[in-house]
Amino acid sequence: MSIIKSLTNDINEIIKKVGYEIENLILYPSNRKDLGQYQLNDAMLLAKKYKKNPKVIAEDIVKELEKDERFTNLNIAGPGFINISLSDNYLIESLNIIANNLTENIDKLPSKKIIIDYGGANVAKALHVGHLRSANLGEALKRLARLLGYEVLGDAHLGDYGRPLGLVILEIKKLYPSLPYFDEAYQGDYSEVNLPIDNTDLETIYPIASTKSKEDEAYLEEARQITLKIQNHERGYYDLWQKIVAISKSEIKKVYEDLDVYYDLWLGESDAVEYLDELIEIYTKKNLLKESDNAKIIEVKEETDKAPMPPLLFIKSNGSISYETTDLATILQRKKEYNPDEIWYCVDARQELHFIQTFRAAHKAELVSEKVNLEFVGFGTMNGKDGKPFKTRDGGVMTLKNLISIINEETLKRLDEETLSLEEREKTAKTVAIAALKYADFLPYRGTDYIFEIEKFTDLEGKTGPYLLYSTIRMNSLLEKAKKLPQEQIKVLSSEIEHELALTILQLPTILLKSISSKSLNDIAEYLYNITSQYNKFYSENRVLTENDKSKQESWLTLTKLVYQINNMLLDILGIKVPEKM
């Protein structure tokens, strides 16, 4: 149990002794440090409950709190706001507990099994900037949830089974009609067939095929038929599809690894296909499927809907399955193979309607019980300075690889040529570039759009990833220089900034719980900046290595080590690596 939670529980028990009971007591950090470090705002609510003057209630509580040596500077402001400060002895004792074991300051949550669906890369298509937020958000939530005690599986959930693959294979057929995959008489081993294209070719082929399908109805219809052949595992077409998936998946993994994003499961829409027959049977037996223009739909509207709610398209008029249906099959698959308590979907906010329909249809057929939380974790878009989704200079979709490359070039310009060799600069630039990209992505609340400004977010000053990395490296450098000096215990808190750092450290578990509750990392990103800025202020005010007072020196080094550990832990949650030097 964290220090602040234990303290809150103790305060609650003290208040009970006075004769009052508070539900969900919260110890708020005070905005008026001159009045106190924390504030209790419950006297007004208690006044209504107990029919007493709030100031009298506050006075009763303060009298009892004054008996506890942990509290100091107790006072009442306004109609009954109780201001509380913590004694130096208690703060020092608390910091030393945390310094000895950082996990002592983390509140674990009740055990749950979570599947996080994030990434959403499409086979044979280049990853673009839209995939960045899903990968960043999902990976960070996975790491945070594990830290807080959840069992978590991250699933890439590849888009590998829809019409885009039919289009790609059709265009390959047009380009290479003599390939054995398209020869019905071929009886050989397809694994031995040399495919004259690589991933770069695949990423070029899809846009061409997509454009043709919009201009030529016959071409689109042929792609539909090929999609059906894939879904029916027709020899040749299905084998080519498997090879394309393998080529594309290998490249997708490389890009995600550059972002320090790793999945436990590399399943795609196609992996849920074996559950389709069972899925259709479930919906048929429950009489949930309706005919509509030769297609089959599921009504998902509810009485409480304030806007029109279209039905879910289950089977298309040509007999092929829809995107919604593969998502339902995936839910059934996850239930049977992993039995999760919750499934979180980190997806573009513009897909919210799709997931409302899918979740309703899943619960309607009892694919999972009502107790299983299916949660849509939507996010906004990364935009350029024009306020529109980030694009290339010629107006095309910006690929993720190109974006990383551009930021890498900008970062390289800012690294110190005197202390780093060219090889070190190139290696470090990549790490710092990813930090700049990720931290900028986490700063706003996940649901909001934001403007990505390369020059601003790669700056070594200000609220940026490079600033956090540079500061964290400097902390480590100080500890290395002082490694022969004691760094085990805080003995004194001798300045205002040290007290601020102490209180910020105590606030960490609250930030972690707030972040997992909101499914957003902006509070952690903000906390990282605040604690780092406070430390830098402390560092600038003190000469740690030359301090003559040994109690102060050890306290400062221990405080440095504690902030360094916190920074590393939080940066790791965000999937940001810390280089050795910059």
PLY file of the C-alpha trace (Angstrom):
ply
format ascii 1.0
element vertex 582
property float x
property float y
property float z
element edge 581
property int vertex1
property int vertex2
end_header
0.00 0.00 0.00
1.32 3.45 -0.92
2.30 6.01 1.72
-0.48 8.41 0.71
-3.16 5.70 0.73
-2.04 4.43 4.13
-2.03 8.00 5.42
-5.51 8.65 4.04
-6.82 5.49 5.72
-5.29 6.59 9.03
-6.86 10.05 8.77
-10.20 8.42 8.07
-9.89 6.33 11.25
-8.93 9.43 13.25
-12.06 11.23 11.98
-14.19 8.22 12.94
-12.91 8.56 16.50
-14.38 12.07 16.56
-17.73 10.63 15.53
-17.83 11.39 11.81
-17.70 9.07 8.81
-16.49 10.13 5.39
-16.97 8.04 2.27
-14.07 8.15 -0.22
-11.96 10.56 1.76
-9.42 12.32 -0.48
-6.37 14.20 0.68
-6.01 16.92 -1.96
-2.62 18.56 -2.64
-3.05 22.19 -1.68
-2.74 25.08 -4.11
-1.92 27.34 -1.15
1.36 26.01 0.21
1.45 28.91 2.68
-1.63 27.40 4.34
-0.65 23.73 4.12
0.58 20.91 1.93
-2.80 19.14 1.77
-6.44 20.03 2.20
-9.50 18.16 3.47
-12.73 19.51 1.99
-15.26 17.23 3.67
-16.53 19.40 6.52
-19.26 20.96 4.36
-20.61 17.54 3.33
-20.47 16.34 6.93
-22.36 19.45 8.01
-25.35 18.42 5.89
-25.16 14.84 7.12
-24.80 15.64 10.82
-26.74 18.95 10.86
-23.84 20.87 12.40
-21.82 23.95 11.57
-18.97 22.89 9.20
-16.45 24.98 11.10
-17.34 23.19 14.34
-16.86 19.85 12.58
-13.51 21.01 11.20
-12.41 22.13 14.68
-13.34 18.72 16.13
-11.28 16.96 13.45
-8.28 19.27 13.84
-8.19 18.74 17.62
-7.88 15.00 17.08
-5.33 15.31 14.26
-3.13 17.52 16.49
-2.51 14.49 18.71
-0.67 12.76 15.84
3.00 13.73 15.45
2.87 13.14 11.69
0.82 16.31 11.20
1.88 19.91 11.58
0.62 23.39 10.70
-3.01 22.29 11.07
-5.41 25.16 10.42
-8.89 25.90 9.15
-9.65 28.22 6.26
-12.99 29.64 5.17
-16.13 27.82 6.26
-14.29 24.59 7.14
-11.41 23.70 4.82
-8.82 21.82 6.86
-5.20 22.46 5.87
-2.64 19.81 6.78
1.12 19.61 6.50
3.32 16.60 7.17
6.18 16.73 9.64
9.73 16.50 8.29
10.31 13.34 10.31
7.35 11.64 8.65
8.29 12.87 5.18
11.87 11.64 5.60
10.70 8.28 6.96
8.30 7.90 4.01
10.91 8.82 1.40
13.36 6.31 2.84
10.78 3.54 2.65
10.22 4.39 -1.02
13.94 4.76 -1.72
14.50 1.29 -0.34
11.79 -0.20 -2.56
9.99 1.86 -5.18
7.11 -0.62 -5.38
6.21 0.31 -1.78
4.74 3.48 -3.26
2.49 1.74 -5.80
-1.09 0.69 -5.08
-1.83 -2.67 -6.69
-5.26 -3.28 -8.17
-7.44 -6.41 -7.76
-6.35 -9.17 -10.14
-7.87 -9.08 -13.62
-7.05 -10.54 -17.01
-7.05 -7.88 -19.72
-6.62 -8.16 -23.48
-5.59 -4.90 -25.14
-6.29 -4.70 -28.86
-3.97 -2.08 -30.30
-1.92 -1.41 -33.40
-4.42 -2.43 -36.04
-1.86 -2.63 -38.84
-3.18 -3.72 -42.22
-1.28 -6.37 -44.13
0.27 -5.17 -47.42
-0.25 -1.52 -46.48
2.37 0.84 -45.06
2.00 1.83 -41.42
1.08 5.52 -41.35
0.96 8.20 -38.66
-2.54 7.08 -37.71
-1.07 3.84 -36.39
1.28 5.72 -34.06
-1.21 6.67 -31.37
-2.77 3.21 -31.21
0.64 1.56 -30.82
1.88 4.13 -28.28
-1.31 4.16 -26.22
-1.84 0.40 -26.17
1.78 -0.42 -25.32
1.86 2.13 -22.49
-1.47 0.98 -21.05
-0.23 -2.61 -21.18
2.92 -1.70 -19.24
1.02 0.45 -16.74
-1.64 -2.21 -16.16
1.02 -4.84 -15.50
2.78 -2.56 -13.03
-0.51 -2.14 -11.16
-1.09 -5.88 -10.93
-3.19 -6.85 -13.95
-2.45 -9.84 -16.16
-2.31 -8.35 -19.65
-2.05 -9.66 -23.20
-1.36 -7.21 -26.03
-2.79 -8.22 -29.41
-1.68 -6.61 -32.69
-4.98 -7.69 -34.32
-3.77 -7.43 -37.92
-6.16 -6.44 -40.67
-5.47 -9.42 -42.90
-8.76 -10.76 -44.17
-10.82 -8.11 -45.94
-11.18 -6.63 -49.40
-7.78 -4.84 -49.34
-6.10 -8.24 -49.62
-8.43 -9.17 -52.47
-7.39 -5.98 -54.25
-3.68 -6.64 -53.69
-3.89 -10.20 -55.02
-5.94 -9.07 -58.01
-3.29 -6.49 -58.94
-0.54 -9.08 -58.53
-2.55 -11.31 -60.88
-2.70 -8.49 -63.43
1.05 -7.89 -63.11
2.14 -11.54 -63.02
-0.66 -13.63 -64.58
1.66 -16.60 -65.15
2.36 -17.17 -61.46
1.38 -20.73 -60.41
-0.99 -19.32 -57.79
-3.42 -18.44 -60.59
-3.01 -21.71 -62.52
-5.86 -24.08 -61.64
-3.89 -27.02 -63.09
-0.84 -26.43 -60.87
-0.33 -29.32 -58.42
3.10 -28.38 -57.02
4.21 -27.02 -53.66
3.40 -23.30 -53.43
6.04 -22.82 -50.73
8.67 -23.37 -53.42
7.22 -20.71 -55.72
9.33 -17.58 -55.90
7.20 -14.46 -55.44
8.83 -11.61 -57.42
7.75 -8.89 -54.98
8.79 -7.68 -51.54
7.11 -5.55 -48.88
7.97 -2.28 -50.66
6.21 -3.60 -53.77
3.18 -4.59 -51.70
2.91 -1.09 -50.22
2.98 0.33 -53.78
0.52 -2.19 -55.17
-2.33 -1.50 -52.76
-2.81 2.24 -53.58
-2.80 1.39 -57.29
-5.37 -1.36 -56.83
-7.50 0.82 -54.55
-7.62 3.63 -57.14
-8.57 1.19 -59.91
-11.40 -0.26 -57.80
-12.94 3.20 -57.41
-12.83 3.84 -61.13
-13.71 0.40 -62.51
-16.72 -1.52 -61.18
-15.67 -4.71 -63.00
-12.26 -4.54 -61.32
-13.91 -4.06 -57.92
-16.20 -7.02 -58.49
-13.26 -9.23 -59.46
-11.52 -8.16 -56.21
-14.67 -9.11 -54.28
-14.60 -12.58 -55.81
-10.93 -13.02 -54.95
-11.68 -11.94 -51.38
-14.27 -14.72 -51.23
-11.72 -17.20 -52.60
-9.33 -16.25 -49.80
-12.04 -16.54 -47.18
-13.03 -19.96 -48.59
-9.37 -21.11 -48.48
-9.32 -21.75 -52.21
-6.04 -23.33 -53.28
-3.59 -20.94 -54.91
-5.26 -17.71 -53.82
-5.18 -18.71 -50.15
-1.54 -19.80 -50.44
-0.56 -16.49 -52.02
-2.45 -14.68 -49.27
-0.43 -16.58 -46.63
2.84 -15.57 -48.27
1.80 -11.91 -48.47
0.83 -11.92 -44.78
4.22 -13.39 -43.80
6.16 -10.79 -45.84
4.12 -7.87 -44.52
4.08 -9.02 -40.89
7.89 -9.18 -40.84
8.13 -5.53 -41.93
5.39 -4.41 -39.52
7.27 -5.98 -36.63
10.43 -4.04 -37.52
8.62 -0.69 -37.45
6.92 -1.48 -34.14
10.25 -2.56 -32.65
11.67 0.85 -33.59
8.89 2.31 -31.45
9.69 -0.14 -28.62
6.26 -1.71 -29.08
5.92 -5.45 -28.56
2.89 -7.72 -28.77
2.14 -10.95 -26.95
-0.25 -12.02 -29.70
0.18 -11.48 -33.45
-3.31 -12.63 -34.35
-5.27 -11.24 -37.26
-8.88 -11.19 -38.35
-8.18 -14.46 -40.16
-7.38 -16.27 -36.90
-10.97 -15.89 -35.76
-12.33 -17.55 -38.93
-12.49 -20.99 -37.32
-15.14 -19.57 -34.99
-17.34 -18.22 -37.78
-19.56 -21.29 -38.10
-20.13 -21.32 -34.35
-20.77 -17.58 -34.39
-23.36 -17.87 -37.16
-25.01 -20.74 -35.31
-25.25 -18.68 -32.10
-26.91 -15.73 -33.82
-29.19 -18.00 -35.86
-30.40 -19.97 -32.83
-31.13 -16.76 -30.96
-33.07 -15.41 -33.99
-30.93 -12.29 -34.06
-30.20 -12.29 -37.81
-32.52 -10.47 -40.20
-32.60 -10.42 -43.99
-32.04 -7.05 -45.65
-31.36 -6.68 -49.40
-29.88 -10.20 -49.55
-27.59 -9.39 -46.62
-27.92 -10.42 -42.98
-28.02 -7.77 -40.28
-28.38 -7.49 -36.50
-30.50 -4.74 -34.96
-28.55 -3.06 -32.15
-30.55 0.09 -31.46
-31.75 0.71 -27.91
-34.58 2.79 -26.46
-32.15 5.19 -24.84
-30.44 6.10 -28.15
-30.73 9.79 -28.90
-29.34 9.46 -32.42
-30.07 6.96 -35.22
-28.31 3.63 -34.68
-27.87 1.62 -37.89
-27.96 -2.17 -37.75
-24.75 -4.19 -37.75
-23.96 -5.76 -41.13
-23.27 -9.43 -40.39
-23.01 -11.05 -43.83
-22.80 -8.99 -47.01
-25.13 -9.52 -49.95
-22.37 -11.35 -51.87
-21.92 -13.81 -49.02
-18.65 -12.41 -47.66
-18.27 -11.54 -43.99
-18.02 -7.98 -42.74
-15.41 -6.25 -40.61
-17.95 -6.22 -37.77
-18.43 -9.98 -38.05
-14.72 -10.72 -37.80
-14.62 -8.52 -34.68
-17.48 -10.55 -33.18
-15.68 -13.79 -34.07
-12.56 -12.39 -32.42
-14.50 -11.66 -29.22
-15.77 -15.25 -29.24
-12.22 -16.51 -29.87
-10.82 -14.42 -27.00
-13.52 -15.64 -24.66
-12.84 -19.30 -25.43
-9.04 -19.15 -25.59
-8.20 -16.56 -22.92
-11.38 -15.86 -20.91
-10.53 -12.21 -20.16
-12.30 -10.00 -17.63
-11.93 -7.00 -19.93
-11.00 -6.22 -23.53
-9.77 -2.71 -24.35
-9.72 -1.46 -27.93
-7.25 1.38 -28.61
-8.66 2.74 -31.84
-9.20 6.04 -33.67
-12.12 7.92 -32.08
-13.82 8.10 -35.47
-14.53 4.35 -35.25
-16.66 4.66 -32.13
-19.94 3.79 -33.90
-18.47 0.54 -35.21
-17.51 -0.54 -31.71
-20.81 0.49 -30.15
-22.53 -1.76 -32.70
-20.07 -4.61 -32.17
-20.21 -4.51 -28.36
-24.00 -4.39 -28.35
-24.22 -7.31 -30.76
-21.73 -9.30 -28.65
-23.70 -8.78 -25.43
-27.01 -9.35 -27.19
-25.89 -12.85 -28.18
-24.10 -13.37 -24.86
-20.77 -14.05 -26.56
-19.39 -12.75 -23.28
-21.25 -12.09 -20.04
-22.37 -8.61 -19.06
-19.61 -8.69 -16.45
-16.95 -8.70 -19.18
-16.07 -5.09 -19.91
-15.65 -4.35 -23.62
-14.15 -0.87 -23.67
-13.54 1.48 -26.58
-10.43 3.57 -25.85
-10.67 6.16 -28.61
-7.97 8.65 -29.51
-7.74 11.81 -31.59
-5.55 12.50 -34.60
-2.03 13.84 -34.94
-2.33 16.95 -37.12
0.02 19.22 -39.01
0.25 22.97 -38.49
-2.77 23.40 -40.75
-4.87 21.51 -38.20
-5.45 18.60 -40.60
-4.13 15.03 -40.27
-0.34 14.98 -40.66
0.67 14.49 -44.30
3.70 14.63 -46.58
4.66 17.87 -48.31
2.87 16.75 -51.47
-0.31 16.07 -49.49
0.01 12.28 -49.33
-0.41 10.10 -46.27
2.71 10.26 -44.11
4.11 6.79 -43.43
5.34 6.03 -39.94
8.80 5.14 -41.26
9.10 8.52 -42.99
7.92 10.40 -39.92
10.51 8.65 -37.75
13.18 9.45 -40.35
12.26 13.16 -40.46
12.33 13.48 -36.66
15.58 11.54 -36.54
17.21 14.06 -38.91
15.98 17.00 -36.83
17.21 15.38 -33.61
20.63 14.65 -35.08
21.17 18.39 -35.62
20.69 19.07 -31.91
23.11 16.53 -30.45
26.48 17.64 -29.15
29.21 17.05 -31.75
31.96 17.64 -29.20
31.02 14.89 -26.73
29.58 12.34 -29.16
31.20 10.66 -32.14
29.23 10.51 -35.39
28.37 6.86 -34.72
27.19 7.68 -31.19
25.18 10.64 -32.45
23.40 8.55 -35.08
22.56 5.83 -32.55
21.45 8.32 -29.90
19.48 10.42 -32.38
17.18 7.50 -33.11
16.45 6.95 -29.40
15.89 10.65 -28.78
13.71 10.97 -31.89
11.41 8.19 -30.66
11.26 9.88 -27.25
10.29 13.19 -28.89
7.63 11.48 -30.96
6.15 9.47 -28.11
6.20 12.14 -25.42
4.49 14.63 -27.73
1.85 11.98 -28.41
1.21 11.37 -24.70
1.06 14.99 -23.52
-2.53 15.72 -24.58
-5.47 13.70 -23.32
-5.83 10.74 -25.68
-9.23 11.81 -26.98
-8.05 15.17 -28.27
-6.44 16.00 -31.59
-3.07 17.71 -31.40
-0.67 19.56 -33.66
2.75 17.98 -34.03
5.49 20.56 -34.47
8.81 18.86 -35.16
11.01 21.81 -34.11
9.10 22.30 -30.86
8.96 18.67 -29.76
12.61 17.89 -30.54
13.85 20.85 -28.47
16.14 20.09 -25.53
14.31 22.72 -23.47
10.67 22.85 -22.50
8.06 20.12 -22.15
9.63 17.60 -24.53
10.96 14.05 -24.62
14.56 15.20 -25.27
14.39 17.46 -22.19
13.33 14.52 -20.02
16.06 12.29 -21.44
18.80 14.92 -21.03
17.75 15.58 -17.42
17.56 11.88 -16.55
21.00 11.25 -18.06
22.38 14.12 -15.98
20.94 12.58 -12.80
22.67 9.31 -13.63
25.93 11.13 -14.38
25.82 12.80 -10.97
25.21 9.46 -9.24
28.07 7.87 -11.16
30.47 10.63 -10.16
29.39 10.19 -6.55
29.20 6.38 -6.55
31.80 6.13 -3.75
29.70 8.43 -1.55
26.70 7.21 0.53
23.42 7.26 -1.37
21.23 5.15 0.92
19.26 7.46 3.19
17.60 10.84 3.35
18.47 12.44 6.67
17.34 16.03 6.26
15.06 18.12 4.07
16.77 21.48 4.11
14.98 23.60 1.50
11.59 24.39 0.06
12.35 22.65 -3.24
13.28 19.43 -1.39
9.90 19.50 0.32
8.20 20.04 -3.05
10.03 17.04 -4.48
9.05 14.93 -1.47
5.36 15.76 -1.89
5.52 15.11 -5.65
7.06 11.69 -4.99
4.23 10.85 -2.58
1.73 11.83 -5.28
3.00 9.18 -7.75
0.50 6.37 -6.90
-2.41 8.78 -7.32
-1.14 9.68 -10.80
-0.77 6.02 -11.78
-4.31 5.16 -10.68
-5.73 8.23 -12.38
-4.00 7.23 -15.62
-5.29 3.66 -15.63
-8.79 4.93 -14.83
-8.83 7.43 -17.71
-6.91 5.07 -20.05
-4.75 8.06 -20.93
-1.08 8.79 -20.29
-1.25 12.59 -20.18
-1.16 12.69 -16.36
2.00 10.58 -16.31
3.56 12.74 -19.04
2.73 15.89 -17.06
3.99 14.36 -13.80
7.29 13.43 -15.46
7.81 17.00 -16.58
6.89 18.41 -13.16
9.15 16.17 -11.10
12.02 16.63 -13.58
11.64 20.41 -13.55
11.56 20.42 -9.76
14.69 18.29 -9.64
16.48 20.57 -12.10
15.62 23.54 -9.89
16.98 21.65 -6.88
20.13 20.73 -8.85
20.77 24.33 -9.89
20.47 25.55 -6.29
22.89 23.05 -4.75
26.46 21.88 -5.29
25.97 18.25 -4.40
29.48 16.91 -5.03
31.24 19.67 -3.07
28.80 19.95 -0.15
30.64 19.84 3.20
27.64 18.82 5.30
27.67 15.03 4.85
24.08 14.58 6.05
22.90 17.02 3.42
25.08 15.46 0.75
23.82 11.92 1.36
20.24 13.20 1.51
20.67 15.00 -1.81
22.25 11.97 -3.49
19.52 9.66 -2.18
16.86 12.09 -3.38
18.56 12.21 -6.78
18.61 8.42 -6.97
14.92 8.26 -6.06
13.88 10.78 -8.73
16.12 8.97 -11.25
14.41 5.65 -10.47
10.95 7.20 -10.81
11.86 8.81 -14.13
13.19 5.54 -15.48
10.09 3.65 -14.37
7.69 6.16 -15.91
9.69 6.55 -19.13
9.65 2.76 -19.45
5.85 2.77 -19.06
5.71 5.24 -21.95
8.01 2.99 -23.97
10.81 5.56 -23.97
14.40 4.35 -23.65
17.11 6.42 -21.95
20.42 6.59 -23.86
23.74 6.56 -22.01
24.55 10.12 -23.06
23.36 12.93 -25.31
0 1
1 2
2 3
3 4
4 5
5 6
6 7
7 8
8 9
9 10
10 11
11 12
12 13
13 14
14 15
15 16
16 17
17 18
18 19
19 20
20 21
21 22
22 23
23 24
24 25
25 26
26 27
27 28
28 29
29 30
30 31
31 32
32 33
33 34
34 35
35 36
36 37
37 38
38 39
39 40
40 41
41 42
42 43
43 44
44 45
45 46
46 47
47 48
48 49
49 50
50 51
51 52
52 53
53 54
54 55
55 56
56 57
57 58
58 59
59 60
60 61
61 62
62 63
63 64
64 65
65 66
66 67
67 68
68 69
69 70
70 71
71 72
72 73
73 74
74 75
75 76
76 77
77 78
78 79
79 80
80 81
81 82
82 83
83 84
84 85
85 86
86 87
87 88
88 89
89 90
90 91
91 92
92 93
93 94
94 95
95 96
96 97
97 98
98 99
99 100
100 101
101 102
102 103
103 104
104 105
105 106
106 107
107 108
108 109
109 110
110 111
111 112
112 113
113 114
114 115
115 116
116 117
117 118
118 119
119 120
120 121
121 122
122 123
123 124
124 125
125 126
126 127
127 128
128 129
129 130
130 131
131 132
132 133
133 134
134 135
135 136
136 137
137 138
138 139
139 140
140 141
141 142
142 143
143 144
144 145
145 146
146 147
147 148
148 149
149 150
150 151
151 152
152 153
153 154
154 155
155 156
156 157
157 158
158 159
159 160
160 161
161 162
162 163
163 164
164 165
165 166
166 167
167 168
168 169
169 170
170 171
171 172
172 173
173 174
174 175
175 176
176 177
177 178
178 179
179 180
180 181
181 182
182 183
183 184
184 185
185 186
186 187
187 188
188 189
189 190
190 191
191 192
192 193
193 194
194 195
195 196
196 197
197 198
198 199
199 200
200 201
201 202
202 203
203 204
204 205
205 206
206 207
207 208
208 209
209 210
210 211
211 212
212 213
213 214
214 215
215 216
216 217
217 218
218 219
219 220
220 221
221 222
222 223
223 224
224 225
225 226
226 227
227 228
228 229
229 230
230 231
231 232
232 233
233 234
234 235
235 236
236 237
237 238
238 239
239 240
240 241
241 242
242 243
243 244
244 245
245 246
246 247
247 248
248 249
249 250
250 251
251 252
252 253
253 254
254 255
255 256
256 257
257 258
258 259
259 260
260 261
261 262
262 263
263 264
264 265
265 266
266 267
267 268
268 269
269 270
270 271
271 272
272 273
273 274
274 275
275 276
276 277
277 278
278 279
279 280
280 281
281 282
282 283
283 284
284 285
285 286
286 287
287 288
288 289
289 290
290 291
291 292
292 293
293 294
294 295
295 296
296 297
297 298
298 299
299 300
300 301
301 302
302 303
303 304
304 305
305 306
306 307
307 308
308 309
309 310
310 311
311 312
312 313
313 314
314 315
315 316
316 317
317 318
318 319
319 320
320 321
321 322
322 323
323 324
324 325
325 326
326 327
327 328
328 329
329 330
330 331
331 332
332 333
333 334
334 335
335 336
336 337
337 338
338 339
339 340
340 341
341 342
342 343
343 344
344 345
345 346
346 347
347 348
348 349
349 350
350 351
351 352
352 353
353 354
354 355
355 356
356 357
357 358
358 359
359 360
360 361
361 362
362 363
363 364
364 365
365 366
366 367
367 368
368 369
369 370
370 371
371 372
372 373
373 374
374 375
375 376
376 377
377 378
378 379
379 380
380 381
381 382
382 383
383 384
384 385
385 386
386 387
387 388
388 389
389 390
390 391
391 392
392 393
393 394
394 395
395 396
396 397
397 398
398 399
399 400
400 401
401 402
402 403
403 404
404 405
405 406
406 407
407 408
408 409
409 410
410 411
411 412
412 413
413 414
414 415
415 416
416 417
417 418
418 419
419 420
420 421
421 422
422 423
423 424
424 425
425 426
426 427
427 428
428 429
429 430
430 431
431 432
432 433
433 434
434 435
435 436
436 437
437 438
438 439
439 440
440 441
441 442
442 443
443 444
444 445
445 446
446 447
447 448
448 449
449 450
450 451
451 452
452 453
453 454
454 455
455 456
456 457
457 458
458 459
459 460
460 461
461 462
462 463
463 464
464 465
465 466
466 467
467 468
468 469
469 470
470 471
471 472
472 473
473 474
474 475
475 476
476 477
477 478
478 479
479 480
480 481
481 482
482 483
483 484
484 485
485 486
486 487
487 488
488 489
489 490
490 491
491 492
492 493
493 494
494 495
495 496
496 497
497 498
498 499
499 500
500 501
501 502
502 503
503 504
504 505
505 506
506 507
507 508
508 509
509 510
510 511
511 512
512 513
513 514
514 515
515 516
516 517
517 518
518 519
519 520
520 521
521 522
522 523
523 524
524 525
525 526
526 527
527 528
528 529
529 530
530 531
531 532
532 533
533 534
534 535
535 536
536 537
537 538
538 539
539 540
540 541
541 542
542 543
543 544
544 545
545 546
546 547
547 548
548 549
549 550
550 551
551 552
552 553
553 554
554 555
555 556
556 557
557 558
558 559
559 560
560 561
561 562
562 563
563 564
564 565
565 566
566 567
567 568
568 569
569 570
570 571
571 572
572 573
573 574
574 575
575 576
576 577
577 578
578 579
579 580
580 581
